[in-house]
Amino acid sequence: MTQIAEAINSVPEKFLVFSGDDAVTLPVIALGGVGVVSVASNEIPHEMAIMTRARSTMTGPPRAASIANIWP
C-alpha cells in the first residue's frame, strides 16, 4: 500500500491509478485510485460497481475516505 500511495501522490492528477488486485481495491480507492482490473466482478458485478463508482461521489481528499461514505 505504501508504494501505491507514493505512486498516487507523485503522478500528475490526470494519471489514473487502478488496483490490479480485488483484495486491495477498497484501500486503493481510499488512497485516490479510480478503479480495478477485476476478477471478482464476474461473480459480484453489482457490488464491485458500487465500490468503484463511489469514488466519484466522495468529497474531500482521498485519504479522508472511509467505508461509511463509499459503501451503502
N, CA, C and O atoms as a Maestro MAE file, in Angstrom:
{
 s_m_m2io_version
 :::
 2.0.0
}

f_m_ct {
 s_m_title
 :::
 protein
 m_atom[288] {
  # First column is atom index #
  i_m_mmod_type
  r_m_x_coord
  r_m_y_coord
  r_m_z_coord
  i_m_residue_number
  s_m_chain_name
  s_m_pdb_residue_name
  s_m_pdb_atom_name
  i_m_atomic_number
  :::
  1 25 0.815 -1.183 0.000 1 A "MET " " N  " 7
  2 3 0.000 0.000 0.000 1 A "MET " " CA " 6
  3 2 0.867 1.258 0.000 1 A "MET " " C  " 6
  4 15 0.478 2.294 -0.538 1 A "MET " " O  " 8
  5 25 2.035 1.150 0.606 2 A "THR " " N  " 7
  6 3 2.927 2.308 0.643 2 A "THR " " CA " 6
  7 2 3.340 2.715 -0.767 2 A "THR " " C  " 6
  8 15 3.328 3.900 -1.101 2 A "THR " " O  " 8
  9 25 3.706 1.742 -1.593 3 A "GLN " " N  " 7
  10 3 4.106 2.045 -2.962 3 A "GLN " " CA " 6
  11 2 2.952 2.631 -3.760 3 A "GLN " " C  " 6
  12 15 3.157 3.543 -4.562 3 A "GLN " " O  " 8
  13 25 1.751 2.125 -3.555 4 A "ILE " " N  " 7
  14 3 0.587 2.647 -4.268 4 A "ILE " " CA " 6
  15 2 0.325 4.084 -3.837 4 A "ILE " " C  " 6
  16 15 0.065 4.944 -4.679 4 A "ILE " " O  " 8
  17 25 0.391 4.351 -2.543 5 A "ALA " " N  " 7
  18 3 0.181 5.707 -2.041 5 A "ALA " " CA " 6
  19 2 1.229 6.654 -2.611 5 A "ALA " " C  " 6
  20 15 0.904 7.771 -3.013 5 A "ALA " " O  " 8
  21 25 2.470 6.219 -2.650 6 A "GLU " " N  " 7
  22 3 3.535 7.051 -3.206 6 A "GLU " " CA " 6
  23 2 3.296 7.321 -4.688 6 A "GLU " " C  " 6
  24 15 3.501 8.441 -5.156 6 A "GLU " " O  " 8
  25 25 2.865 6.304 -5.425 7 A "ALA " " N  " 7
  26 3 2.582 6.486 -6.851 7 A "ALA " " CA " 6
  27 2 1.445 7.479 -7.058 7 A "ALA " " C  " 6
  28 15 1.547 8.376 -7.894 7 A "ALA " " O  " 8
  29 25 0.375 7.325 -6.307 8 A "ILE " " N  " 7
  30 3 -0.773 8.223 -6.433 8 A "ILE " " CA " 6
  31 2 -0.373 9.663 -6.127 8 A "ILE " " C  " 6
  32 15 -0.841 10.593 -6.783 8 A "ILE " " O  " 8
  33 25 0.484 9.844 -5.140 9 A "ASN " " N  " 7
  34 3 0.896 11.184 -4.736 9 A "ASN " " CA " 6
  35 2 1.965 11.805 -5.631 9 A "ASN " " C  " 6
  36 15 2.217 13.007 -5.548 9 A "ASN " " O  " 8
  37 25 2.591 11.003 -6.482 10 A "SER " " N  " 7
  38 3 3.685 11.543 -7.288 10 A "SER " " CA " 6
  39 2 3.362 11.683 -8.775 10 A "SER " " C  " 6
  40 15 4.138 12.289 -9.514 10 A "SER " " O  " 8
  41 25 2.243 11.141 -9.223 11 A "VAL " " N  " 7
  42 3 1.900 11.247 -10.646 11 A "VAL " " CA " 6
  43 2 0.996 12.457 -10.877 11 A "VAL " " C  " 6
  44 15 0.360 12.939 -9.940 11 A "VAL " " O  " 8
  45 25 0.934 12.953 -12.120 12 A "PRO " " N  " 7
  46 3 0.022 14.059 -12.420 12 A "PRO " " CA " 6
  47 2 -1.424 13.673 -12.100 12 A "PRO " " C  " 6
  48 15 -1.789 12.498 -12.138 12 A "PRO " " O  " 8
  49 25 -2.236 14.677 -11.786 13 A "GLU " " N  " 7
  50 3 -3.631 14.429 -11.397 13 A "GLU " " CA " 6
  51 2 -4.410 13.658 -12.463 13 A "GLU " " C  " 6
  52 15 -5.314 12.891 -12.130 13 A "GLU " " O  " 8
  53 25 -4.072 13.851 -13.734 14 A "LYS " " N  " 7
  54 3 -4.792 13.176 -14.820 14 A "LYS " " CA " 6
  55 2 -4.373 11.717 -14.998 14 A "LYS " " C  " 6
  56 15 -4.999 10.980 -15.761 14 A "LYS " " O  " 8
  57 25 -3.329 11.303 -14.305 15 A "PHE " " N  " 7
  58 3 -2.849 9.924 -14.366 15 A "PHE " " CA " 6
  59 2 -3.765 9.079 -13.490 15 A "PHE " " C  " 6
  60 15 -3.887 9.343 -12.294 15 A "PHE " " O  " 8
  61 25 -4.405 8.076 -14.060 16 A "LEU " " N  " 7
  62 3 -5.364 7.261 -13.320 16 A "LEU " " CA " 6
  63 2 -4.696 6.002 -12.789 16 A "LEU " " C  " 6
  64 15 -4.022 5.284 -13.529 16 A "LEU " " O  " 8
  65 25 -4.889 5.741 -11.507 17 A "VAL " " N  " 7
  66 3 -4.319 4.558 -10.867 17 A "VAL " " CA " 6
  67 2 -5.440 3.568 -10.589 17 A "VAL " " C  " 6
  68 15 -6.457 3.917 -9.991 17 A "VAL " " O  " 8
  69 25 -5.244 2.332 -11.027 18 A "PHE " " N  " 7
  70 3 -6.205 1.254 -10.831 18 A "PHE " " CA " 6
  71 2 -5.588 0.181 -9.942 18 A "PHE " " C  " 6
  72 15 -4.374 -0.024 -9.950 18 A "PHE " " O  " 8
  73 25 -6.428 -0.493 -9.184 19 A "SER " " N  " 7
  74 3 -5.980 -1.652 -8.430 19 A "SER " " CA " 6
  75 2 -5.892 -2.828 -9.394 19 A "SER " " C  " 6
  76 15 -6.725 -2.969 -10.289 19 A "SER " " O  " 8
  77 25 -4.898 -3.659 -9.210 20 A "GLY " " N  " 7
  78 3 -4.783 -4.872 -10.012 20 A "GLY " " CA " 6
  79 2 -5.130 -6.101 -9.207 20 A "GLY " " C  " 6
  80 15 -4.928 -7.225 -9.667 20 A "GLY " " O  " 8
  81 25 -5.652 -5.899 -8.006 21 A "ASP " " N  " 7
  82 3 -5.950 -6.999 -7.084 21 A "ASP " " CA " 6
  83 2 -7.261 -6.685 -6.367 21 A "ASP " " C  " 6
  84 15 -7.360 -5.693 -5.646 21 A "ASP " " O  " 8
  85 25 -8.242 -7.517 -6.567 22 A "ASP " " N  " 7
  86 3 -9.554 -7.300 -5.946 22 A "ASP " " CA " 6
  87 2 -9.465 -7.084 -4.438 22 A "ASP " " C  " 6
  88 15 -10.219 -6.285 -3.881 22 A "ASP " " O  " 8
  89 25 -8.565 -7.780 -3.783 23 A "ALA " " N  " 7
  90 3 -8.471 -7.719 -2.324 23 A "ALA " " CA " 6
  91 2 -8.051 -6.352 -1.799 23 A "ALA " " C  " 6
  92 15 -8.334 -6.026 -0.645 23 A "ALA " " O  " 8
  93 25 -7.385 -5.548 -2.618 24 A "VAL " " N  " 7
  94 3 -6.941 -4.233 -2.150 24 A "VAL " " CA " 6
  95 2 -7.649 -3.086 -2.861 24 A "VAL " " C  " 6
  96 15 -7.210 -1.939 -2.777 24 A "VAL " " O  " 8
  97 25 -8.726 -3.383 -3.551 25 A "THR " " N  " 7
  98 3 -9.436 -2.340 -4.292 25 A "THR " " CA " 6
  99 2 -9.935 -1.226 -3.388 25 A "THR " " C  " 6
  100 15 -9.726 -0.054 -3.699 25 A "THR " " O  " 8
  101 25 -10.574 -1.545 -2.304 26 A "LEU " " N  " 7
  102 3 -11.111 -0.510 -1.413 26 A "LEU " " CA " 6
  103 2 -10.009 0.391 -0.858 26 A "LEU " " C  " 6
  104 15 -10.157 1.613 -0.895 26 A "LEU " " O  " 8
  105 25 -8.909 -0.165 -0.346 27 A "PRO " " N  " 7
  106 3 -7.850 0.728 0.111 27 A "PRO " " CA " 6
  107 2 -7.241 1.583 -1.006 27 A "PRO " " C  " 6
  108 15 -6.902 2.744 -0.780 27 A "PRO " " O  " 8
  109 25 -7.103 1.019 -2.199 28 A "VAL " " N  " 7
  110 3 -6.561 1.801 -3.316 28 A "VAL " " CA " 6
  111 2 -7.503 2.953 -3.653 28 A "VAL " " C  " 6
  112 15 -7.044 4.071 -3.890 28 A "VAL " " O  " 8
  113 25 -8.791 2.704 -3.678 29 A "ILE " " N  " 7
  114 3 -9.767 3.767 -3.945 29 A "ILE " " CA " 6
  115 2 -9.714 4.818 -2.834 29 A "ILE " " C  " 6
  116 15 -9.797 6.016 -3.104 29 A "ILE " " O  " 8
  117 25 -9.575 4.366 -1.590 30 A "ALA " " N  " 7
  118 3 -9.489 5.311 -0.473 30 A "ALA " " CA " 6
  119 2 -8.257 6.202 -0.579 30 A "ALA " " C  " 6
  120 15 -8.271 7.337 -0.105 30 A "ALA " " O  " 8
  121 25 -7.198 5.699 -1.194 31 A "LEU " " N  " 7
  122 3 -5.982 6.482 -1.374 31 A "LEU " " CA " 6
  123 2 -6.059 7.419 -2.576 31 A "LEU " " C  " 6
  124 15 -5.233 8.321 -2.717 31 A "LEU " " O  " 8
  125 25 -7.050 7.206 -3.439 32 A "GLY " " N  " 7
  126 3 -7.179 8.056 -4.622 32 A "GLY " " CA " 6
  127 2 -7.212 7.301 -5.926 32 A "GLY " " C  " 6
  128 15 -7.296 7.913 -6.991 32 A "GLY " " O  " 8
  129 25 -7.148 5.979 -5.868 33 A "GLY " " N  " 7
  130 3 -7.283 5.171 -7.080 33 A "GLY " " CA " 6
  131 2 -8.676 5.307 -7.659 33 A "GLY " " C  " 6
  132 15 -9.598 5.768 -6.987 33 A "GLY " " O  " 8
  133 25 -8.823 4.899 -8.916 34 A "VAL " " N  " 7
  134 3 -10.108 5.134 -9.580 34 A "VAL " " CA " 6
  135 2 -10.863 3.876 -9.968 34 A "VAL " " C  " 6
  136 15 -12.016 3.971 -10.390 34 A "VAL " " O  " 8
  137 25 -10.266 2.716 -9.844 35 A "GLY " " N  " 7
  138 3 -10.965 1.511 -10.254 35 A "GLY " " CA " 6
  139 2 -10.119 0.275 -10.056 35 A "GLY " " C  " 6
  140 15 -9.138 0.284 -9.312 35 A "GLY " " O  " 8
  141 25 -10.516 -0.798 -10.740 36 A "VAL " " N  " 7
  142 3 -9.857 -2.086 -10.560 36 A "VAL " " CA " 6
  143 2 -9.915 -2.888 -11.856 36 A "VAL " " C  " 6
  144 15 -10.894 -2.825 -12.600 36 A "VAL " " O  " 8
  145 25 -8.857 -3.637 -12.110 37 A "VAL " " N  " 7
  146 3 -8.865 -4.683 -13.122 37 A "VAL " " CA " 6
  147 2 -9.262 -5.918 -12.324 37 A "VAL " " C  " 6
  148 15 -8.463 -6.446 -11.550 37 A "VAL " " O  " 8
  149 25 -10.501 -6.378 -12.512 38 A "SER " " N  " 7
  150 3 -11.125 -7.259 -11.532 38 A "SER " " CA " 6
  151 2 -11.516 -8.634 -12.059 38 A "SER " " C  " 6
  152 15 -12.018 -8.776 -13.174 38 A "SER " " O  " 8
  153 25 -11.274 -9.634 -11.229 39 A "VAL " " N  " 7
  154 3 -11.795 -10.983 -11.462 39 A "VAL " " CA " 6
  155 2 -13.119 -11.133 -10.723 39 A "VAL " " C  " 6
  156 15 -14.055 -11.747 -11.235 39 A "VAL " " O  " 8
  157 25 -13.197 -10.570 -9.517 40 A "ALA " " N  " 7
  158 3 -14.400 -10.686 -8.683 40 A "ALA " " CA " 6
  159 2 -15.635 -10.111 -9.372 40 A "ALA " " C  " 6
  160 15 -16.758 -10.529 -9.088 40 A "ALA " " O  " 8
  161 25 -15.433 -9.166 -10.265 41 A "SER " " N  " 7
  162 3 -16.576 -8.551 -10.955 41 A "SER " " CA " 6
  163 2 -17.381 -9.550 -11.769 41 A "SER " " C  " 6
  164 15 -18.540 -9.297 -12.097 41 A "SER " " O  " 8
  165 25 -16.779 -10.671 -12.091 42 A "ASN " " N  " 7
  166 3 -17.526 -11.713 -12.794 42 A "ASN " " CA " 6
  167 2 -18.546 -12.379 -11.888 42 A "ASN " " C  " 6
  168 15 -19.574 -12.862 -12.364 42 A "ASN " " O  " 8
  169 25 -18.281 -12.411 -10.600 43 A "GLU " " N  " 7
  170 3 -19.181 -13.043 -9.638 43 A "GLU " " CA " 6
  171 2 -20.073 -12.046 -8.907 43 A "GLU " " C  " 6
  172 15 -21.230 -12.348 -8.613 43 A "GLU " " O  " 8
  173 25 -19.550 -10.873 -8.614 44 A "ILE " " N  " 7
  174 3 -20.307 -9.861 -7.868 44 A "ILE " " CA " 6
  175 2 -20.209 -8.507 -8.589 44 A "ILE " " C  " 6
  176 15 -19.676 -7.545 -8.035 44 A "ILE " " O  " 8
  177 25 -20.721 -8.436 -9.816 45 A "PRO " " N  " 7
  178 3 -20.566 -7.207 -10.592 45 A "PRO " " CA " 6
  179 2 -21.225 -5.992 -9.955 45 A "PRO " " C  " 6
  180 15 -20.658 -4.900 -9.990 45 A "PRO " " O  " 8
  181 25 -22.401 -6.154 -9.378 46 A "HIS " " N  " 7
  182 3 -23.114 -5.026 -8.790 46 A "HIS " " CA " 6
  183 2 -22.320 -4.423 -7.628 46 A "HIS " " C  " 6
  184 15 -22.150 -3.206 -7.551 46 A "HIS " " O  " 8
  185 25 -21.846 -5.267 -6.741 47 A "GLU " " N  " 7
  186 3 -21.105 -4.797 -5.569 47 A "GLU " " CA " 6
  187 2 -19.796 -4.119 -5.967 47 A "GLU " " C  " 6
  188 15 -19.431 -3.091 -5.396 47 A "GLU " " O  " 8
  189 25 -19.096 -4.684 -6.932 48 A "MET " " N  " 7
  190 3 -17.834 -4.081 -7.382 48 A "MET " " CA " 6
  191 2 -18.088 -2.746 -8.074 48 A "MET " " C  " 6
  192 15 -17.306 -1.807 -7.921 48 A "MET " " O  " 8
  193 25 -19.161 -2.660 -8.822 49 A "ALA " " N  " 7
  194 3 -19.506 -1.399 -9.491 49 A "ALA " " CA " 6
  195 2 -19.830 -0.319 -8.464 49 A "ALA " " C  " 6
  196 15 -19.401 0.825 -8.615 49 A "ALA " " O  " 8
  197 25 -20.575 -0.664 -7.432 50 A "ILE " " N  " 7
  198 3 -20.898 0.303 -6.375 50 A "ILE " " CA " 6
  199 2 -19.610 0.823 -5.746 50 A "ILE " " C  " 6
  200 15 -19.448 2.028 -5.554 50 A "ILE " " O  " 8
  201 25 -18.709 -0.078 -5.430 51 A "MET " " N  " 7
  202 3 -17.469 0.324 -4.765 51 A "MET " " CA " 6
  203 2 -16.611 1.218 -5.659 51 A "MET " " C  " 6
  204 15 -16.076 2.223 -5.190 51 A "MET " " O  " 8
  205 25 -16.475 0.872 -6.919 52 A "THR " " N  " 7
  206 3 -15.602 1.664 -7.781 52 A "THR " " CA " 6
  207 2 -16.244 2.978 -8.214 52 A "THR " " C  " 6
  208 15 -15.532 3.962 -8.412 52 A "THR " " O  " 8
  209 25 -17.549 3.024 -8.364 53 A "ARG " " N  " 7
  210 3 -18.221 4.275 -8.717 53 A "ARG " " CA " 6
  211 2 -18.272 5.251 -7.557 53 A "ARG " " C  " 6
  212 15 -18.393 6.458 -7.766 53 A "ARG " " O  " 8
  213 25 -18.184 4.751 -6.359 54 A "ALA " " N  " 7
  214 3 -18.312 5.596 -5.175 54 A "ALA " " CA " 6
  215 2 -17.241 6.672 -5.111 54 A "ALA " " C  " 6
  216 15 -17.474 7.733 -4.533 54 A "ALA " " O  " 8
  217 25 -16.087 6.426 -5.683 55 A "ARG " " N  " 7
  218 3 -15.009 7.430 -5.638 55 A "ARG " " CA " 6
  219 2 -15.463 8.746 -6.236 55 A "ARG " " C  " 6
  220 15 -15.085 9.809 -5.744 55 A "ARG " " O  " 8
  221 25 -16.264 8.696 -7.284 56 A "SER " " N  " 7
  222 3 -16.698 9.936 -7.931 56 A "SER " " CA " 6
  223 2 -17.673 10.724 -7.072 56 A "SER " " C  " 6
  224 15 -17.907 11.902 -7.341 56 A "SER " " O  " 8
  225 25 -18.244 10.112 -6.052 57 A "THR " " N  " 7
  226 3 -19.197 10.809 -5.187 57 A "THR " " CA " 6
  227 2 -18.573 11.235 -3.860 57 A "THR " " C  " 6
  228 15 -19.221 11.912 -3.062 57 A "THR " " O  " 8
  229 25 -17.326 10.846 -3.619 58 A "MET " " N  " 7
  230 3 -16.675 11.194 -2.363 58 A "MET " " CA " 6
  231 2 -16.290 12.667 -2.364 58 A "MET " " C  " 6
  232 15 -16.010 13.249 -3.412 58 A "MET " " O  " 8
  233 25 -16.279 13.250 -1.195 59 A "THR " " N  " 7
  234 3 -15.848 14.633 -1.065 59 A "THR " " CA " 6
  235 2 -14.603 14.687 -0.198 59 A "THR " " C  " 6
  236 15 -14.344 13.783 0.597 59 A "THR " " O  " 8
  237 25 -13.851 15.734 -0.357 60 A "GLY " " N  " 7
  238 3 -12.637 15.886 0.436 60 A "GLY " " CA " 6
  239 2 -11.497 15.100 -0.159 60 A "GLY " " C  " 6
  240 15 -11.644 14.454 -1.196 60 A "GLY " " O  " 8
  241 25 -10.359 15.157 0.503 61 A "PRO " " N  " 7
  242 3 -9.183 14.455 -0.007 61 A "PRO " " CA " 6
  243 2 -9.387 12.952 0.036 61 A "PRO " " C  " 6
  244 15 -10.101 12.458 0.908 61 A "PRO " " O  " 8
  245 25 -8.773 12.203 -0.892 62 A "PRO " " N  " 7
  246 3 -8.950 10.758 -0.919 62 A "PRO " " CA " 6
  247 2 -8.659 10.081 0.401 62 A "PRO " " C  " 6
  248 15 -9.348 9.127 0.761 62 A "PRO " " O  " 8
  249 25 -7.658 10.544 1.137 63 A "ARG " " N  " 7
  250 3 -7.312 9.885 2.393 63 A "ARG " " CA " 6
  251 2 -8.378 10.047 3.460 63 A "ARG " " C  " 6
  252 15 -8.333 9.364 4.483 63 A "ARG " " O  " 8
  253 25 -9.340 10.940 3.244 64 A "ALA " " N  " 7
  254 3 -10.415 11.127 4.205 64 A "ALA " " CA " 6
  255 2 -11.517 10.090 4.023 64 A "ALA " " C  " 6
  256 15 -12.483 10.064 4.786 64 A "ALA " " O  " 8
  257 25 -11.373 9.244 3.024 65 A "ALA " " N  " 7
  258 3 -12.412 8.252 2.728 65 A "ALA " " CA " 6
  259 2 -12.530 7.228 3.844 65 A "ALA " " C  " 6
  260 15 -11.557 6.882 4.514 65 A "ALA " " O  " 8
  261 25 -13.723 6.771 4.013 66 A "SER " " N  " 7
  262 3 -13.939 5.654 4.939 66 A "SER " " CA " 6
  263 2 -15.002 4.757 4.334 66 A "SER " " C  " 6
  264 15 -15.716 5.164 3.418 66 A "SER " " O  " 8
  265 25 -15.106 3.574 4.827 67 A "ILE " " N  " 7
  266 3 -16.106 2.632 4.315 67 A "ILE " " CA " 6
  267 2 -17.503 3.222 4.437 67 A "ILE " " C  " 6
  268 15 -18.369 2.906 3.622 67 A "ILE " " O  " 8
  269 25 -17.744 4.060 5.419 68 A "ALA " " N  " 7
  270 3 -19.080 4.623 5.635 68 A "ALA " " CA " 6
  271 2 -19.513 5.533 4.510 68 A "ALA " " C  " 6
  272 15 -20.708 5.608 4.222 68 A "ALA " " O  " 8
  273 25 -18.585 6.239 3.853 69 A "ASN " " N  " 7
  274 3 -19.034 7.146 2.811 69 A "ASN " " CA " 6
  275 2 -18.846 6.604 1.400 69 A "ASN " " C  " 6
  276 15 -19.057 7.336 0.433 69 A "ASN " " O  " 8
  277 25 -18.453 5.333 1.258 70 A "ILE " " N  " 7
  278 3 -18.412 4.791 -0.090 70 A "ILE " " CA " 6
  279 2 -19.158 3.478 -0.250 70 A "ILE " " C  " 6
  280 15 -19.213 2.944 -1.357 70 A "ILE " " O  " 8
  281 25 -19.722 2.952 0.795 71 A "TRP " " N  " 7
  282 3 -20.467 1.691 0.685 71 A "TRP " " CA " 6
  283 2 -21.843 1.888 1.296 71 A "TRP " " C  " 6
  284 15 -21.961 2.231 2.472 71 A "TRP " " O  " 8
  285 25 -22.889 1.671 0.497 72 A "PRO " " N  " 7
  286 3 -24.251 1.928 1.017 72 A "PRO " " CA " 6
  287 2 -24.664 0.985 2.142 72 A "PRO " " C  " 6
  288 15 -25.774 1.093 2.662 72 A "PRO " " O  " 8
  :::
 }
 m_bond[287] {
  # First column is bond index #
  i_m_from
  i_m_to
  i_m_order
  :::
  1 1 2 1
  2 2 3 1
  3 3 4 2
  4 3 5 1
  5 5 6 1
  6 6 7 1
  7 7 8 2
  8 7 9 1
  9 9 10 1
  10 10 11 1
  11 11 12 2
  12 11 13 1
  13 13 14 1
  14 14 15 1
  15 15 16 2
  16 15 17 1
  17 17 18 1
  18 18 19 1
  19 19 20 2
  20 19 21 1
  21 21 22 1
  22 22 23 1
  23 23 24 2
  24 23 25 1
  25 25 26 1
  26 26 27 1
  27 27 28 2
  28 27 29 1
  29 29 30 1
  30 30 31 1
  31 31 32 2
  32 31 33 1
  33 33 34 1
  34 34 35 1
  35 35 36 2
  36 35 37 1
  37 37 38 1
  38 38 39 1
  39 39 40 2
  40 39 41 1
  41 41 42 1
  42 42 43 1
  43 43 44 2
  44 43 45 1
  45 45 46 1
  46 46 47 1
  47 47 48 2
  48 47 49 1
  49 49 50 1
  50 50 51 1
  51 51 52 2
  52 51 53 1
  53 53 54 1
  54 54 55 1
  55 55 56 2
  56 55 57 1
  57 57 58 1
  58 58 59 1
  59 59 60 2
  60 59 61 1
  61 61 62 1
  62 62 63 1
  63 63 64 2
  64 63 65 1
  65 65 66 1
  66 66 67 1
  67 67 68 2
  68 67 69 1
  69 69 70 1
  70 70 71 1
  71 71 72 2
  72 71 73 1
  73 73 74 1
  74 74 75 1
  75 75 76 2
  76 75 77 1
  77 77 78 1
  78 78 79 1
  79 79 80 2
  80 79 81 1
  81 81 82 1
  82 82 83 1
  83 83 84 2
  84 83 85 1
  85 85 86 1
  86 86 87 1
  87 87 88 2
  88 87 89 1
  89 89 90 1
  90 90 91 1
  91 91 92 2
  92 91 93 1
  93 93 94 1
  94 94 95 1
  95 95 96 2
  96 95 97 1
  97 97 98 1
  98 98 99 1
  99 99 100 2
  100 99 101 1
  101 101 102 1
  102 102 103 1
  103 103 104 2
  104 103 105 1
  105 105 106 1
  106 106 107 1
  107 107 108 2
  108 107 109 1
  109 109 110 1
  110 110 111 1
  111 111 112 2
  112 111 113 1
  113 113 114 1
  114 114 115 1
  115 115 116 2
  116 115 117 1
  117 117 118 1
  118 118 119 1
  119 119 120 2
  120 119 121 1
  121 121 122 1
  122 122 123 1
  123 123 124 2
  124 123 125 1
  125 125 126 1
  126 126 127 1
  127 127 128 2
  128 127 129 1
  129 129 130 1
  130 130 131 1
  131 131 132 2
  132 131 133 1
  133 133 134 1
  134 134 135 1
  135 135 136 2
  136 135 137 1
  137 137 138 1
  138 138 139 1
  139 139 140 2
  140 139 141 1
  141 141 142 1
  142 142 143 1
  143 143 144 2
  144 143 145 1
  145 145 146 1
  146 146 147 1
  147 147 148 2
  148 147 149 1
  149 149 150 1
  150 150 151 1
  151 151 152 2
  152 151 153 1
  153 153 154 1
  154 154 155 1
  155 155 156 2
  156 155 157 1
  157 157 158 1
  158 158 159 1
  159 159 160 2
  160 159 161 1
  161 161 162 1
  162 162 163 1
  163 163 164 2
  164 163 165 1
  165 165 166 1
  166 166 167 1
  167 167 168 2
  168 167 169 1
  169 169 170 1
  170 170 171 1
  171 171 172 2
  172 171 173 1
  173 173 174 1
  174 174 175 1
  175 175 176 2
  176 175 177 1
  177 177 178 1
  178 178 179 1
  179 179 180 2
  180 179 181 1
  181 181 182 1
  182 182 183 1
  183 183 184 2
  184 183 185 1
  185 185 186 1
  186 186 187 1
  187 187 188 2
  188 187 189 1
  189 189 190 1
  190 190 191 1
  191 191 192 2
  192 191 193 1
  193 193 194 1
  194 194 195 1
  195 195 196 2
  196 195 197 1
  197 197 198 1
  198 198 199 1
  199 199 200 2
  200 199 201 1
  201 201 202 1
  202 202 203 1
  203 203 204 2
  204 203 205 1
  205 205 206 1
  206 206 207 1
  207 207 208 2
  208 207 209 1
  209 209 210 1
  210 210 211 1
  211 211 212 2
  212 211 213 1
  213 213 214 1
  214 214 215 1
  215 215 216 2
  216 215 217 1
  217 217 218 1
  218 218 219 1
  219 219 220 2
  220 219 221 1
  221 221 222 1
  222 222 223 1
  223 223 224 2
  224 223 225 1
  225 225 226 1
  226 226 227 1
  227 227 228 2
  228 227 229 1
  229 229 230 1
  230 230 231 1
  231 231 232 2
  232 231 233 1
  233 233 234 1
  234 234 235 1
  235 235 236 2
  236 235 237 1
  237 237 238 1
  238 238 239 1
  239 239 240 2
  240 239 241 1
  241 241 242 1
  242 242 243 1
  243 243 244 2
  244 243 245 1
  245 245 246 1
  246 246 247 1
  247 247 248 2
  248 247 249 1
  249 249 250 1
  250 250 251 1
  251 251 252 2
  252 251 253 1
  253 253 254 1
  254 254 255 1
  255 255 256 2
  256 255 257 1
  257 257 258 1
  258 258 259 1
  259 259 260 2
  260 259 261 1
  261 261 262 1
  262 262 263 1
  263 263 264 2
  264 263 265 1
  265 265 266 1
  266 266 267 1
  267 267 268 2
  268 267 269 1
  269 269 270 1
  270 270 271 1
  271 271 272 2
  272 271 273 1
  273 273 274 1
  274 274 275 1
  275 275 276 2
  276 275 277 1
  277 277 278 1
  278 278 279 1
  279 279 280 2
  280 279 281 1
  281 281 282 1
  282 282 283 1
  283 283 284 2
  284 283 285 1
  285 285 286 1
  286 286 287 1
  287 287 288 2
  :::
 }
}
